[in-house]
Amino acid sequence: MTLLKTRPPAETAATEITYENTAYPCGDGETVLEALLKAKVDIPYSCEKGTCLTCLLKAEDGPVPKEAQRNLKPTLTEQGYFLACQCRPTAPLKIAPAADAVIYGRATVKRVDKVAPTVCRVTLRPSTPLYYRAGQFINIRRADGLVRSYSLASVPRLDSDLEIHVKRMPRGQMSNWIYDEINPGDELDLQGPNGDFFYVPGQAGQTMLLIGTGTGLAPLLGVARDALEAGHTGEIHLYHGSREADGLYMAADVGAIAKTYVNFHYVPCVSGPDVPGGCREGRADIAAFADHSNLKGYRVFACGYPAMVEAAKKQAFLSGAILPDILADAFDFKDLRDEPRPDSEDKPDVW
């Protein structure tokens, strides 16, 4: 019996990418971001999902795959900009960092209000008008180049300044800096707006179910205020969850909206052991779906802790909501990504 020798699989040649005059190999199926990080090149990035736009680069020579430019503004794609985390080149590519003048503007800090033991409410005034929709997000960059994304709670027609909510995270480089160190008058770099998490007029009578945890309240509050100001007549149900009661920051403000608009309903939820009066016991998503089991015809917004958001998206679909009417915004905690999950007292106050 003759045994046939099999050849070892042939190695796939890497595609060469050139960044700031240095060539690096990019393996088959590997993204530009993965290749540069593997080569110890320090470039900004955050979500690695093509959402935050932090890893934006510019192609100076070579073809850019279409998927690497998905969701970018035409003004950026026409100039060769692409997302490094989504770019899997099939031909040599010469790339450069994004130009600050094209990407970033300046904003001045107007107020920093500590609205909870670990949450602050920051208002910013951009140097040039920012045309955005409530619920979208912006990228904030500090002087050392660190970038993080924050959702907008402000509404363009109602607020003169931008508003973001920042939760201080264990080992969070940006969140601790914002919470402890920035002051009115300080300037920051700002990029945006980004994302499709916002209210779209046209179905004023549609019931809306909003589910958020922690500072996921920010875009939901923006969406709700925007809808109400636009004359939305359908019922709007906002479920905001936290492990501890003090994580239900701005409860009085949200409650005041519920008293003003008869079609707006606010349900604060506490999943920890100490549930104060007026709050629902348990997780916000579980409470929301217990109250609304048939979501046919609903528009659903879920924002906050990624595990909750993914569970809510799935349950909303199974409960009858159609995919175009399910909008999700999961907060990715980059500083904790490669760390062991903290003990319960240090967990993100969003579940």
C-alpha positions as CSV (number, residue, x, y, z in Angstrom):
1,M,0.0,0.0,0.0
2,T,1.5,3.3,-1.0
3,L,0.9,6.3,1.2
4,L,0.4,9.5,-0.7
5,K,2.3,12.4,0.7
6,T,0.3,15.6,1.1
7,R,1.8,18.9,0.7
8,P,1.6,21.4,3.6
9,P,-0.9,24.2,2.8
10,A,0.8,27.0,1.0
11,E,1.3,30.2,2.9
12,T,-0.8,33.1,1.7
13,A,1.4,36.0,0.8
14,A,0.8,39.1,2.9
15,T,-0.4,42.3,1.4
16,E,2.0,45.2,2.0
17,I,0.7,48.3,3.6
18,T,2.9,51.4,3.9
19,Y,2.2,53.7,6.9
20,E,4.3,56.9,7.3
21,N,7.0,55.6,4.9
22,T,7.3,52.2,6.7
23,A,6.1,49.0,5.1
24,Y,4.2,46.4,7.1
25,P,2.7,43.0,6.1
26,C,-1.0,42.6,6.3
27,G,-2.0,38.9,6.3
28,D,-4.9,37.4,4.4
29,G,-8.1,38.4,6.1
30,E,-6.3,40.7,8.5
31,T,-7.5,44.3,8.9
32,V,-5.1,47.2,8.6
33,L,-5.7,48.0,12.3
34,E,-4.7,44.4,13.3
35,A,-1.6,44.6,11.2
36,L,-0.5,47.9,12.6
37,L,-1.2,47.0,16.2
38,K,0.7,43.7,15.7
39,A,3.7,45.8,14.4
40,K,3.4,47.9,17.6
41,V,2.3,51.0,15.7
42,D,0.5,53.4,18.0
43,I,-2.7,54.5,16.2
44,P,-6.0,55.6,17.8
45,Y,-8.8,53.1,17.9
46,S,-11.7,52.2,20.1
47,C,-14.7,50.0,19.2
48,E,-13.1,47.9,16.5
49,K,-16.6,47.5,15.0
50,G,-16.6,50.2,12.4
51,T,-18.9,52.4,14.5
52,C,-16.9,55.0,16.4
53,L,-14.6,56.3,13.5
54,T,-11.7,56.6,15.9
55,C,-9.4,54.6,13.6
56,L,-10.0,56.7,10.5
57,L,-7.0,56.7,8.1
58,K,-6.4,58.1,4.6
59,A,-5.4,56.1,1.5
60,E,-2.7,57.9,-0.5
61,D,-2.3,55.2,-3.0
62,G,-4.0,51.9,-3.7
63,P,-7.6,50.6,-3.7
64,V,-9.7,50.8,-0.6
65,P,-12.3,48.0,-0.1
66,K,-15.9,49.3,-0.1
67,E,-16.7,47.8,3.2
68,A,-13.9,50.0,4.8
69,Q,-15.8,53.1,3.8
70,R,-19.3,52.0,4.7
71,N,-21.3,54.7,6.6
72,L,-18.7,57.4,6.0
73,K,-19.8,60.7,4.7
74,P,-19.2,61.2,0.9
75,T,-16.8,64.1,1.7
76,L,-14.6,61.6,3.5
77,T,-14.8,58.7,1.1
78,E,-14.0,61.0,-1.9
79,Q,-10.8,62.0,-0.2
80,G,-9.7,58.4,0.4
81,Y,-10.6,58.1,4.1
82,F,-11.5,54.6,5.5
83,L,-11.8,52.7,8.7
84,A,-8.7,50.7,9.6
85,C,-10.7,48.2,11.6
86,Q,-12.8,47.3,8.6
87,C,-10.2,47.4,5.9
88,R,-8.9,44.1,4.6
89,P,-6.7,45.1,1.7
90,T,-6.3,42.9,-1.3
91,A,-3.6,45.0,-3.0
92,P,-0.7,47.2,-1.7
93,L,-1.9,50.2,0.1
94,K,-0.1,53.4,1.1
95,I,-1.9,55.1,4.0
96,A,-1.5,58.1,6.3
97,P,-3.0,59.5,9.5
98,A,-6.2,61.5,9.2
99,A,-5.8,65.2,8.9
100,D,-6.9,67.0,12.0
101,A,-8.4,69.9,10.0
102,V,-10.7,67.5,8.1
103,I,-11.8,65.4,11.1
104,Y,-11.7,67.4,14.3
105,G,-13.1,70.7,15.5
106,R,-12.7,72.5,18.8
107,A,-15.2,72.7,21.6
108,T,-15.2,74.6,24.9
109,V,-16.3,73.1,28.2
110,K,-19.2,75.2,29.5
111,R,-20.3,73.2,32.6
112,V,-19.4,70.0,34.5
113,D,-22.1,68.9,36.9
114,K,-21.7,65.9,39.2
115,V,-25.1,64.3,38.9
116,A,-24.3,61.0,40.7
117,P,-21.3,59.7,42.7
118,T,-19.8,58.3,39.5
119,V,-21.6,60.3,36.7
120,C,-21.0,63.8,35.5
121,R,-23.1,65.8,33.0
122,V,-20.9,67.8,30.6
123,T,-22.0,70.6,28.3
124,L,-19.8,71.7,25.4
125,R,-20.0,74.6,23.0
126,P,-18.4,73.8,19.6
127,S,-16.4,76.5,17.9
128,T,-18.5,76.1,14.8
129,P,-22.1,74.9,14.6
130,L,-22.6,71.1,14.8
131,Y,-25.5,69.8,12.8
132,Y,-26.6,66.6,14.6
133,R,-29.6,64.6,15.7
134,A,-30.3,63.9,19.3
135,G,-29.0,60.4,20.2
136,Q,-26.0,60.5,17.8
137,F,-22.5,60.3,19.3
138,I,-19.4,62.4,19.1
139,N,-15.7,61.6,19.6
140,I,-13.8,63.5,22.2
141,R,-10.0,63.8,22.0
142,R,-7.7,65.2,24.6
143,A,-4.3,66.7,24.1
144,D,-2.4,63.4,24.3
145,G,-4.5,61.8,21.5
146,L,-6.7,59.6,23.6
147,V,-10.2,59.4,22.0
148,R,-13.5,58.2,23.4
149,S,-17.1,58.3,22.1
150,Y,-20.0,59.8,24.0
151,S,-23.7,60.0,23.0
152,L,-25.6,63.3,22.9
153,A,-28.4,63.9,25.3
154,S,-29.0,67.4,23.9
155,V,-31.6,68.3,21.2
156,P,-30.6,70.8,18.5
157,R,-33.8,72.7,18.5
158,L,-34.0,73.0,22.3
159,D,-30.4,73.3,23.5
160,S,-27.7,75.8,22.6
161,D,-24.9,73.5,23.8
162,L,-24.0,69.9,23.4
163,E,-24.6,67.6,26.4
164,I,-22.9,64.3,27.2
165,H,-23.1,62.1,30.3
166,V,-19.8,60.5,31.5
167,K,-19.6,57.6,33.9
168,R,-16.3,57.2,35.8
169,M,-15.1,53.7,35.0
170,P,-12.5,51.7,37.0
171,R,-9.2,52.3,35.3
172,G,-11.0,54.5,32.7
173,Q,-8.4,56.9,31.3
174,M,-10.8,59.4,29.7
175,S,-13.7,59.1,32.1
176,N,-11.6,59.7,35.2
177,W,-9.9,62.6,33.6
178,I,-13.2,64.2,32.6
179,Y,-14.8,63.5,36.0
180,D,-11.8,64.8,38.0
181,E,-9.8,67.3,36.0
182,I,-11.7,69.2,33.2
183,N,-13.2,72.6,34.1
184,P,-15.3,75.2,32.4
185,G,-13.2,77.1,29.9
186,D,-11.1,74.1,28.9
187,E,-11.0,73.2,25.2
188,L,-11.3,69.7,23.7
189,D,-11.1,68.3,20.2
190,L,-14.5,67.1,18.8
191,Q,-15.4,64.9,15.9
192,G,-18.9,64.0,14.7
193,P,-21.8,63.6,14.7
194,N,-21.9,59.8,14.1
195,G,-24.4,57.0,14.2
196,D,-28.0,56.3,13.3
197,F,-29.4,56.1,16.8
198,F,-32.0,58.9,16.6
199,Y,-35.7,59.7,16.2
200,V,-37.1,59.8,12.7
201,P,-40.3,61.8,12.2
202,G,-43.1,60.4,10.0
203,Q,-45.0,58.0,12.3
204,A,-46.1,60.2,15.0
205,G,-48.6,57.7,16.5
206,Q,-46.1,54.8,16.7
207,T,-45.4,53.5,20.2
208,M,-41.8,53.8,21.3
209,L,-40.0,51.6,23.8
210,L,-36.7,53.0,25.1
211,I,-34.5,50.7,27.3
212,G,-31.2,52.0,28.8
213,T,-28.7,51.2,31.5
214,G,-26.2,53.6,33.2
215,T,-25.3,56.5,31.0
216,G,-27.2,54.8,28.2
217,L,-29.8,57.2,29.4
218,A,-28.1,60.1,27.5
219,P,-29.1,59.2,24.0
220,L,-32.5,57.9,25.1
221,L,-33.3,61.2,26.8
222,G,-32.3,63.0,23.7
223,V,-34.4,60.8,21.5
224,A,-37.4,61.1,23.8
225,R,-37.2,64.9,24.1
226,D,-36.7,65.2,20.3
227,A,-39.8,63.1,19.6
228,L,-41.9,65.0,22.1
229,E,-40.8,68.4,20.8
230,A,-41.6,67.2,17.3
231,G,-45.2,66.5,18.3
232,H,-45.0,62.7,18.7
233,T,-48.4,61.5,19.8
234,G,-47.7,57.8,20.4
235,E,-46.9,56.4,23.8
236,I,-43.2,56.7,24.8
237,H,-42.0,54.3,27.5
238,L,-38.5,54.8,29.0
239,Y,-37.0,52.1,31.2
240,H,-33.7,53.2,32.8
241,G,-31.8,50.6,34.8
242,S,-29.0,50.6,37.3
243,R,-27.6,48.2,39.9
244,E,-27.7,50.8,42.6
245,A,-30.4,53.5,43.1
246,D,-27.8,56.3,42.9
247,G,-27.1,55.2,39.3
248,L,-30.5,56.5,38.3
249,Y,-29.1,60.0,37.9
250,M,-31.4,62.8,36.7
251,A,-34.4,60.8,37.8
252,A,-36.1,64.1,38.9
253,D,-35.5,65.6,35.5
254,V,-36.9,62.6,33.6
255,G,-39.8,62.4,36.0
256,A,-40.6,66.1,35.3
257,I,-40.9,65.3,31.6
258,A,-43.4,62.5,32.5
259,K,-45.5,65.0,34.4
260,T,-45.5,67.4,31.5
261,Y,-46.3,65.0,28.7
262,V,-49.2,62.5,29.2
263,N,-47.8,60.1,26.6
264,F,-44.3,59.8,28.2
265,H,-43.8,57.2,30.8
266,Y,-40.7,56.7,33.0
267,V,-39.8,53.5,34.7
268,P,-36.7,53.5,36.9
269,C,-35.3,50.0,37.6
270,V,-32.9,48.8,40.3
271,S,-31.4,45.3,39.9
272,G,-29.4,45.3,43.2
273,P,-30.7,44.2,46.6
274,D,-31.8,47.7,47.8
275,V,-34.7,48.9,45.8
276,P,-36.2,52.2,47.0
277,G,-39.9,53.1,46.7
278,G,-40.9,54.3,43.3
279,C,-38.4,52.0,41.5
280,R,-39.1,48.8,39.7
281,E,-37.2,45.7,41.0
282,G,-35.0,44.0,38.5
283,R,-33.3,44.7,35.2
284,A,-34.6,47.3,32.9
285,D,-34.8,45.1,29.8
286,I,-36.7,42.3,31.7
287,A,-39.1,44.8,33.1
288,A,-39.7,46.4,29.7
289,F,-40.5,43.2,28.0
290,A,-42.6,42.0,30.8
291,D,-44.8,45.1,30.4
292,H,-44.7,45.0,26.6
293,S,-44.8,41.4,25.3
294,N,-46.2,42.2,21.9
295,L,-44.0,44.8,20.1
296,K,-45.7,44.6,16.7
297,G,-45.7,48.2,15.3
298,Y,-43.3,49.5,18.0
299,R,-40.1,51.3,17.5
300,V,-37.4,50.1,20.0
301,F,-34.3,51.8,21.2
302,A,-31.8,50.0,23.4
303,C,-28.6,51.6,24.8
304,G,-25.9,50.8,27.4
305,Y,-24.2,47.7,28.6
306,P,-23.4,45.5,25.5
307,A,-24.8,42.3,26.9
308,M,-28.1,44.0,27.7
309,V,-28.3,45.7,24.3
310,E,-27.7,42.4,22.5
311,A,-30.3,40.6,24.6
312,A,-32.8,43.5,24.1
313,K,-32.3,43.5,20.3
314,K,-33.0,39.7,20.1
315,Q,-36.0,39.9,22.4
316,A,-37.5,42.9,20.6
317,F,-37.4,41.0,17.3
318,L,-38.9,37.8,18.9
319,S,-41.6,40.0,20.3
320,G,-42.7,41.3,17.0
321,A,-40.7,44.4,16.2
322,I,-39.3,44.5,12.7
323,L,-35.5,45.0,12.3
324,P,-35.6,48.5,10.8
325,D,-37.5,49.6,13.9
326,I,-34.9,48.2,16.4
327,L,-32.1,50.7,17.0
328,A,-29.2,49.8,19.3
329,D,-26.2,51.6,20.8
330,A,-23.9,49.4,22.8
331,F,-21.3,51.1,25.0
332,D,-18.0,49.4,24.6
333,F,-15.8,49.8,27.7
334,K,-12.4,49.9,26.0
335,D,-10.3,50.3,29.1
336,L,-11.7,47.1,30.6
337,R,-11.6,45.1,27.4
338,D,-8.5,43.1,28.2
339,E,-8.8,43.1,32.0
340,P,-10.4,40.5,34.2
341,R,-14.0,41.3,35.0
342,P,-14.1,43.3,38.2
343,D,-15.8,42.3,41.4
344,S,-19.4,43.2,41.7
345,E,-18.7,46.5,43.5
346,D,-16.6,47.7,40.5
347,K,-18.9,46.5,37.7
348,P,-20.1,49.0,35.3
349,D,-23.3,50.4,36.9
350,V,-25.4,49.5,33.9
351,W,-26.7,46.0,34.3
